[in-house]
Amino acid sequence: MLDDTLHFLANHLEAPDWRRLGEHLPVEWIEQAVQRNDATSIRHRRLPAEQVVWLMVALALYRHKSISEVLDDMGLAVPDAQTPFVSKSAAAQARQRLGSDPLKWLFDHSAQHWCDQDRRAYVCKGLVLFAMDGTTLRTHDNAKTREHFGAQHYSSGAIASYPQVRGVTVTALSTHLVHSAAFGPYGTNEMRYAKELIDGIPNDSLTVFDRGFLSAEILCALTRGGSERHFVIPAKANTRWEVIEGDEHGDDFTVRMRVSPQARTKCAELPAFWEARAITVVDAQGRKRVLLTSLRDRRRYKPGDIANCYARRWGIETSYRELKQTMLGSTLTLRSKTVEGVYQEIWGTLIAYNLIRLEIAKAALVVKCEPTEVSFIRAFHLIQFELHWAAVTRSYGKLPASMKHLRERLVSLLNDERPDRKFDRAVKAKPKRYATRILRKPA
């Protein structure tokens, strides 16, 4: 009887239909992404290109499982009674046929669409708050990844043990949705990646930068390239300016800074001088900091409002923690071992992260709370369970009820209020069982 039942299921099982997640990621988007590099499958395959796109998203959601386990548990492969399981080599070949360009296009298209949804619910004085910052990821150490991505070089002459990917992202601080991203070799400066993302920042927005991005080329391109695109960035200790309005010893004045000849040589469109509003703020430890901003209207934008916007910049650090520690499980390296596979995995992970964050934002709107008040870890685990259960039961008719139950559970898992850190962060050194192998630059 068991044998007859298994044969019946194998012959009558429906093909996997991931349109149950089409509420946020429509099938039409995936088809457009696949068609951009002619990755559509003409012949009948167990893993067509459209299913490989979902595979890359699922691999980010189930980082603790192997590719074979994800394929089997989520039912991603087209059913075949003769070959019930997909081999590892077939999955690797399917990923190679797809490449990384469809995943990149799908991320760019979906991220802009999702960030535009419900943006009116998260405006601050008519502006949407974004943050830009950089991060790094480690890859497997082999000849091709080390040659392409490179690694950090230390002053002692040592080289990092693993190749590293450098990237810059623009994140919506209200929802933690990643709006845009640029990744590449570690040796490329973050400023170059930032220049690629400036044009894509929406109008009527305020972008908060780290002091490392203090550059006239970036900030002037932001304010002049659109309508009502503003910035807030802390000044460096060696930043020099001339006060043109207000009292230099006060807390709010306007300054004019000279653009270096080197910067004007690289970008002829830069003016000889650029202006900004300077605000002096004091943190909880009594330390003074000068914030430069393009918000010149002193009646509408008070110094306290600008200081509060800059204080929310740490939201992008929280999103990096959620992405690298919670989703990727604090793994030492990414899963992929090829250069193209690394890019493919990164874009798939960003899509999966945005899917979780979008569902959290939708749930928060129902109960009128901030999306950042919902626990990302608990929401991540709950979504893992719901998707796995939906894949096993294939009860498509129950999807609306499942999504309603999911959102009700999400808003019941609000983060507890925690006091601010009173002492500097310190981490104990990890005990080392074996001697450390140190790589050196070739002579």
C-alpha positions in Angstrom: 0.0 0.0 0.0 2.8 2.4 0.8 4.5 1.6 -2.5 1.3 2.3 -4.4 0.8 5.6 -2.5 4.3 6.8 -3.3 3.8 6.0 -7.0 0.5 7.9 -7.0 2.1 10.9 -5.5 5.0 10.8 -7.9 2.8 10.6 -10.9 0.1 13.2 -9.8 2.2 15.7 -7.9 1.7 19.2 -9.3 4.7 21.2 -10.6 6.0 23.6 -8.0 4.1 26.9 -8.2 5.9 29.7 -6.4 3.1 32.1 -7.2 2.1 31.7 -3.6 4.7 34.4 -3.0 3.5 36.5 -6.0 2.0 39.0 -3.6 5.4 40.6 -3.4 7.5 39.0 -6.2 5.3 38.4 -9.3 6.1 35.7 -11.8 6.2 38.4 -14.5 9.2 40.0 -12.9 11.1 36.7 -12.8 10.3 36.1 -16.5 11.5 39.5 -17.4 14.7 39.0 -15.4 15.4 35.7 -17.1 14.7 37.0 -20.6 17.3 39.7 -20.2 20.2 37.4 -20.9 18.4 34.7 -22.9 18.5 32.3 -19.9 15.1 30.8 -20.7 15.1 27.1 -21.2 14.0 25.8 -24.6 14.4 22.1 -23.7 12.6 20.6 -20.8 14.7 20.7 -17.7 14.3 19.7 -14.1 15.6 23.1 -13.1 14.5 25.8 -15.6 15.9 29.3 -15.2 12.8 30.6 -13.4 13.2 27.9 -10.7 16.9 28.7 -10.3 15.9 32.3 -9.4 13.7 31.0 -6.6 16.5 28.6 -5.7 18.9 31.5 -5.0 16.3 33.2 -2.9 15.6 30.0 -0.9 19.3 29.4 -0.4 19.5 32.7 1.5 16.5 31.8 3.6 17.8 28.4 4.5 21.6 29.0 4.8 22.0 26.1 7.2 20.8 23.6 4.5 22.7 22.3 1.5 21.5 22.9 -2.0 20.2 19.4 -2.4 18.1 19.7 0.9 16.7 23.0 -0.3 15.7 21.6 -3.6 14.0 18.6 -2.0 12.3 20.4 0.9 11.0 23.3 -1.1 10.0 21.3 -4.2 11.8 23.6 -6.6 12.6 21.0 -9.2 10.0 20.0 -11.8 8.7 16.5 -10.8 10.0 13.5 -12.8 9.0 10.0 -11.9 12.2 8.5 -13.4 14.7 10.9 -11.7 13.1 12.0 -8.4 16.2 13.8 -7.2 18.3 16.5 -8.7 22.1 15.9 -8.6 24.5 18.5 -7.2 26.2 18.8 -10.6 22.8 19.5 -12.3 22.1 22.3 -9.8 25.6 23.8 -10.4 25.1 23.7 -14.1 21.7 25.3 -13.8 23.2 28.2 -11.8 25.9 28.7 -14.4 23.4 28.9 -17.2 21.4 31.6 -15.3 24.4 33.8 -14.3 24.1 36.8 -12.0 22.6 39.5 -14.3 19.0 38.3 -13.9 19.3 38.3 -10.1 20.8 41.8 -10.2 18.0 43.1 -12.4 15.4 41.5 -10.3 16.9 43.0 -7.1 17.1 46.5 -8.7 13.5 46.3 -10.1 11.9 44.9 -6.9 13.8 47.1 -4.5 12.7 50.3 -6.1 9.2 49.1 -6.4 9.0 47.9 -2.7 10.6 51.1 -1.4 8.0 53.2 -3.2 5.2 51.3 -1.6 3.8 53.0 1.5 6.5 55.6 1.4 4.1 58.2 2.6 3.7 56.4 5.9 7.4 56.9 6.7 8.2 60.5 5.7 9.8 62.9 8.1 8.8 66.5 7.3 8.1 65.4 3.7 11.4 63.5 3.2 12.1 59.8 3.2 15.1 58.9 5.3 17.9 56.8 3.7 21.4 55.8 4.8 24.5 54.9 2.8 27.4 52.9 4.1 29.8 50.1 3.1 30.4 46.5 4.2 32.5 43.5 3.3 31.9 39.8 2.8 34.4 36.9 2.7 34.5 34.3 -0.1 36.1 30.9 -0.5 39.9 31.1 -1.0 40.8 29.9 -4.5 42.9 31.3 -7.3 40.0 32.8 -9.3 38.2 34.5 -6.3 41.5 35.9 -4.9 42.5 37.2 -8.3 39.2 38.9 -8.9 38.2 40.2 -5.5 41.5 40.6 -3.8 41.9 40.9 0.0 43.0 43.3 2.7 46.7 44.1 3.0 48.1 44.9 6.4 50.9 47.3 7.2 53.0 44.3 8.5 53.0 42.8 5.0 50.4 40.2 5.8 47.3 39.5 3.6 43.8 38.6 4.8 43.3 34.8 4.8 40.2 35.0 2.6 39.2 37.1 -0.5 36.8 39.8 0.3 33.9 41.5 -1.5 33.4 45.2 -0.9 30.0 46.7 -1.2 28.0 49.9 -0.6 24.2 50.0 0.0 21.5 52.5 0.3 18.9 51.5 2.9 15.6 53.0 3.9 16.0 53.6 7.6 12.2 53.4 8.4 11.8 49.9 7.0 15.4 48.7 6.6 14.6 47.8 3.0 17.8 47.9 0.8 17.0 50.4 -2.0 20.1 49.9 -4.1 23.6 48.2 -3.8 26.9 48.0 -5.6 29.5 45.2 -5.0 32.8 44.3 -6.4 36.5 43.8 -5.7 37.9 44.7 -2.3 40.6 46.9 -3.8 38.0 49.3 -5.3 37.4 52.3 -3.0 33.9 52.7 -1.5 33.6 56.1 -3.1 33.4 54.6 -6.5 30.6 52.3 -5.5 28.9 55.3 -3.9 29.0 57.2 -7.1 27.2 54.4 -8.9 24.3 54.7 -6.4 23.9 58.5 -6.2 21.8 58.8 -9.3 19.3 56.2 -8.1 18.4 57.9 -4.8 14.8 59.1 -5.0 13.6 62.7 -4.9 12.2 64.2 -1.7 14.7 62.3 0.4 17.3 62.8 3.1 20.4 60.5 2.9 22.6 60.1 6.0 26.3 59.4 5.3 29.2 58.2 7.3 32.0 60.7 7.5 34.1 58.6 5.2 31.8 59.7 2.3 32.6 63.4 2.8 33.3 64.4 -0.8 32.1 67.4 -2.8 31.7 65.2 -5.9 29.2 62.8 -4.1 27.3 65.4 -2.1 27.0 67.9 -5.0 25.9 65.2 -7.4 23.2 64.2 -4.9 21.8 67.7 -4.4 22.0 68.8 -8.1 20.9 65.5 -9.7 17.3 65.6 -8.5 14.6 67.4 -6.7 14.8 67.9 -3.0 17.5 65.4 -2.5 19.4 66.3 0.7 22.2 64.9 2.9 23.5 64.9 6.5 27.1 64.0 7.1 29.5 64.6 10.1 32.5 66.8 9.4 36.0 65.4 9.8 38.4 66.8 12.3 40.5 68.3 9.5 37.6 69.8 7.5 38.3 73.4 6.7 35.6 76.0 5.9 34.7 79.7 5.9 31.7 80.9 7.8 29.5 83.0 5.5 26.4 83.2 7.7 25.8 83.0 11.4 28.2 82.9 14.4 31.1 80.4 14.1 31.0 79.9 17.9 27.3 79.2 17.8 25.4 76.0 17.1 24.0 76.7 13.7 25.8 78.5 10.9 26.5 78.3 7.1 29.9 77.5 5.8 31.7 77.5 2.4 34.3 74.9 1.5 36.8 74.8 -1.3 36.8 72.0 -3.7 40.3 70.5 -4.2 42.0 70.9 -7.6 42.4 67.1 -7.7 38.6 66.6 -7.4 37.9 69.3 -10.1 40.4 67.5 -12.4 38.4 64.3 -12.1 35.0 66.0 -12.4 35.0 69.2 -14.4 31.4 70.0 -13.4 32.4 70.6 -9.8 32.3 74.3 -8.7 35.3 76.0 -7.0 33.3 76.2 -3.7 30.3 74.4 -2.2 28.2 75.4 0.7 26.4 73.6 3.6 24.7 74.3 6.8 26.8 73.3 9.9 25.1 72.2 13.1 26.9 71.5 16.4 25.4 68.6 18.4 26.4 67.0 21.7 25.9 63.3 22.3 25.1 61.5 25.6 28.8 61.3 26.5 29.2 65.1 26.1 31.2 64.9 22.9 30.7 67.6 20.3 30.1 66.8 16.6 29.5 69.1 13.7 26.9 67.9 11.2 26.9 69.3 7.6 23.6 69.3 5.8 21.9 70.7 2.7 18.7 71.5 4.7 19.1 75.2 4.7 15.5 76.1 5.9 16.1 76.8 9.6 12.4 77.3 10.3 11.3 74.0 9.0 14.3 71.9 9.9 15.4 72.6 13.5 18.9 71.5 14.7 17.3 68.9 16.9 15.4 67.3 14.0 18.6 67.0 12.0 20.4 65.5 14.9 17.6 62.9 15.4 17.8 62.0 11.7 21.6 61.4 12.0 21.1 59.4 15.1 19.0 56.9 13.1 22.0 56.2 10.8 22.8 53.2 12.9 19.8 51.5 11.4 22.0 50.5 8.4 24.4 48.8 10.7 21.5 46.9 12.2 20.5 45.8 8.7 24.0 44.5 8.0 23.9 42.5 11.2 20.5 41.0 10.3 21.8 40.2 6.8 25.3 38.8 7.8 24.6 37.2 11.2 21.0 36.2 11.2 20.4 35.2 7.6 23.9 34.0 6.7 24.4 32.5 10.2 27.7 34.3 10.9 29.4 31.9 8.4 33.0 32.5 7.6 32.5 32.7 3.9 29.7 32.8 1.3 28.4 29.5 -0.1 29.6 30.0 -3.7 33.1 29.2 -4.9 33.1 30.9 -8.3 33.2 34.6 -9.1 29.9 34.6 -11.0 28.4 32.4 -8.2 29.4 34.9 -5.5 27.6 37.8 -7.3 24.6 35.6 -7.9 24.5 34.6 -4.2 24.7 38.2 -3.0 21.9 39.5 -5.2 19.7 36.5 -4.2 20.4 37.2 -0.5 19.5 40.8 -0.9 16.2 39.9 -2.5 15.4 37.4 0.3 16.3 40.0 2.9 14.0 42.6 1.3 11.2 40.0 1.1 11.4 39.5 4.9 11.6 43.2 5.6 8.7 44.0 3.3 6.5 41.5 5.0 7.5 43.0 8.4 6.6 46.5 7.1 3.2 45.3 5.9 2.5 43.7 9.2 3.6 46.8 11.1 1.2 49.0 9.1 -1.7 46.9 10.3 -1.1 47.6 14.0 0.4 51.1 13.3 3.8 50.4 14.8 7.3 51.0 13.5 8.7 48.1 11.4 11.9 48.3 13.4 9.9 47.4 16.5 9.3 43.9 15.1 11.9 41.3 16.0 13.7 40.4 12.7 15.1 37.1 14.1 11.7 35.8 15.2 10.1 37.0 12.0 12.8 35.3 9.9 12.3 32.0 11.7 8.5 32.3 11.4 8.7 33.0 7.6 11.1 30.0 7.3 8.5 27.8 8.9 5.6 29.1 6.9 7.3 28.8 3.6 8.5 25.3 4.4 5.0 24.2 5.5 3.4 25.8 2.4 5.9 23.8 0.2 5.2 20.5 1.9 1.4 20.8 2.0 0.9 22.6 -1.3 -2.3 24.0 0.0 -2.6 27.0 -2.3 -6.1 27.8 -1.2 -5.0 28.3 2.3 -2.4 30.9 1.4 -4.4 34.0 2.3 -5.2 32.6 5.7 -1.5 31.6 6.2 -0.3 35.1 5.3 -2.9 36.7 7.6 -1.8 34.4 10.4 1.9 35.2 9.6 1.3 38.9 10.0 -0.6 38.5 13.2 2.3 36.6 14.6 4.8 39.1 13.4 3.2 42.0 15.2 2.9 40.0 18.4 6.7 39.7 18.5 7.6 43.3 19.1 11.1 44.1 20.4 11.5 44.9 24.0 12.8 48.3 25.0 16.5 48.1 25.8 18.6 50.8 27.4 21.4 52.4 25.5 24.9 51.2 25.8 26.8 52.9 28.7 30.2 51.5 28.1 32.4 51.0 25.0 31.9 47.7 23.2 34.5 45.1 24.0 34.9 41.6 22.7 37.0 38.9 24.3 39.6 37.3 22.0 38.6 33.8 20.7 40.8 31.0 21.9 42.8 29.5 19.0 43.3 25.8 18.9 45.8 25.8 16.1 48.6 28.1 14.9 47.5 30.8 12.5 48.7 30.7 9.0 49.8 34.2 7.8 49.9 35.0 4.1 52.5 37.4 2.8 52.6 39.6 -0.2 54.9 38.2 -2.9 58.3 39.8 -3.0 
